[in-house]
Structure formats: C-alpha cells, structure tokens
Amino acid sequence: MSCVIYCMLYENVPIYIGRTKNFEARVATHKTKSIIKNFPIYRKIREVGIENIVFAPLMYCSYKNRKEMEKLYYKQYKNTCKY
C-alpha cells in the first residue's frame, strides 16, 4: 500500500504538509472542511480563497515510511508551514 506526501501552496510557498492514502479524496475533504471547520489552516484558506491554494503531491512512499517522509518534508519547509 502506498501513500502520498502532499503540500498546500499559496503563492508558490508551501503552507501545509500532509500525508494520505487517497490524494484526490483528501483534497476534496480539505475543500469541504475549509468551509465548515475553524482550524488555522482552514481559516487561512478562507482568507486567501480556495481558488488560490494549489494542492500538490510531493512524493509517493510506502505506508510503512509515511510518517518519516512527512516529517522530512515538514522539516524542509518548517519556515513556511505554519498550519
């Protein structure tokens, strides 16, 4: 089983790093939750507009290595990923 490490970009800057088994479904969930949830990332999405957020897969990895890979990307982008 594989996973996707992905990011949300705003103005070509990563603002969120995540992992999922189903990228398309996770993007849809983020879009829905951005309307109804009050988490910081969703407040940011409402502030800038969902049309200005790009959802981009960064890499595919094994389910076994998913947490380690997500942490590596988070460390790489920790200065811009505030959510």
C-alpha positions as CSV (number, residue, x, y, z in Angstrom):
1,M,0.0,0.0,0.0
2,S,1.4,3.4,-0.9
3,C,0.8,6.9,0.5
4,V,1.2,10.4,-0.9
5,I,3.1,13.2,0.9
6,Y,1.5,16.4,-0.3
7,C,1.5,20.1,0.3
8,M,-0.8,23.1,0.0
9,L,0.8,26.0,-1.7
10,Y,-0.2,29.6,-1.5
11,E,1.7,31.9,-3.9
12,N,4.1,29.0,-4.7
13,V,5.0,28.8,-1.0
14,P,4.2,25.6,1.0
15,I,1.9,26.4,3.9
16,Y,0.8,22.8,4.9
17,I,2.4,19.4,4.6
18,G,0.2,16.3,4.9
19,R,0.0,12.6,4.0
20,T,-2.8,10.4,2.7
21,K,-3.6,7.2,1.0
22,N,-6.0,8.8,-1.4
23,F,-4.9,12.2,-2.6
24,E,-8.0,13.2,-4.6
25,A,-10.3,12.3,-1.7
26,R,-8.1,14.2,0.8
27,V,-8.1,17.3,-1.4
28,A,-11.9,17.1,-1.6
29,T,-12.1,16.8,2.2
30,H,-9.9,19.8,2.7
31,K,-12.1,21.8,0.4
32,T,-15.2,20.8,2.3
33,K,-13.7,21.3,5.7
34,S,-12.3,24.7,4.7
35,I,-16.0,25.9,4.6
36,I,-17.2,24.5,7.9
37,K,-14.2,23.9,10.3
38,N,-12.4,26.6,12.3
39,F,-8.8,25.2,12.3
40,P,-6.0,27.6,11.5
41,I,-5.3,26.1,8.0
42,Y,-9.0,26.4,7.1
43,R,-9.1,29.9,8.3
44,K,-6.1,30.7,6.1
45,I,-7.8,29.0,3.1
46,R,-11.0,31.1,3.6
47,E,-8.8,34.3,4.0
48,V,-7.0,33.8,0.7
49,G,-9.7,31.9,-1.2
50,I,-9.6,28.2,-2.1
51,E,-9.0,29.1,-5.7
52,N,-5.6,30.5,-4.7
53,I,-4.5,27.3,-3.0
54,V,-2.7,24.6,-5.0
55,F,-2.7,21.0,-3.8
56,A,0.5,19.3,-5.0
57,P,1.7,15.7,-4.4
58,L,5.4,15.8,-3.3
59,M,6.2,12.1,-3.3
60,Y,4.8,8.6,-3.1
61,C,6.1,6.4,-0.4
62,S,5.3,3.1,1.3
63,Y,2.6,3.1,4.0
64,K,5.4,1.9,6.4
65,N,7.5,5.0,5.8
66,R,4.8,7.6,5.6
67,K,5.4,9.3,8.9
68,E,9.1,9.6,8.4
69,M,8.7,11.1,4.9
70,E,6.1,13.6,6.1
71,K,8.5,14.7,8.9
72,L,11.3,15.2,6.4
73,Y,9.3,17.4,4.2
74,Y,7.9,19.3,7.2
75,K,11.5,20.0,8.4
76,Q,12.4,21.2,4.9
77,Y,9.5,23.6,4.8
78,K,9.1,24.4,8.5
79,N,9.7,28.1,8.0
80,T,6.7,28.4,5.7
81,C,4.4,25.7,7.0
82,K,2.6,27.4,9.9
83,Y,-0.5,25.2,9.9
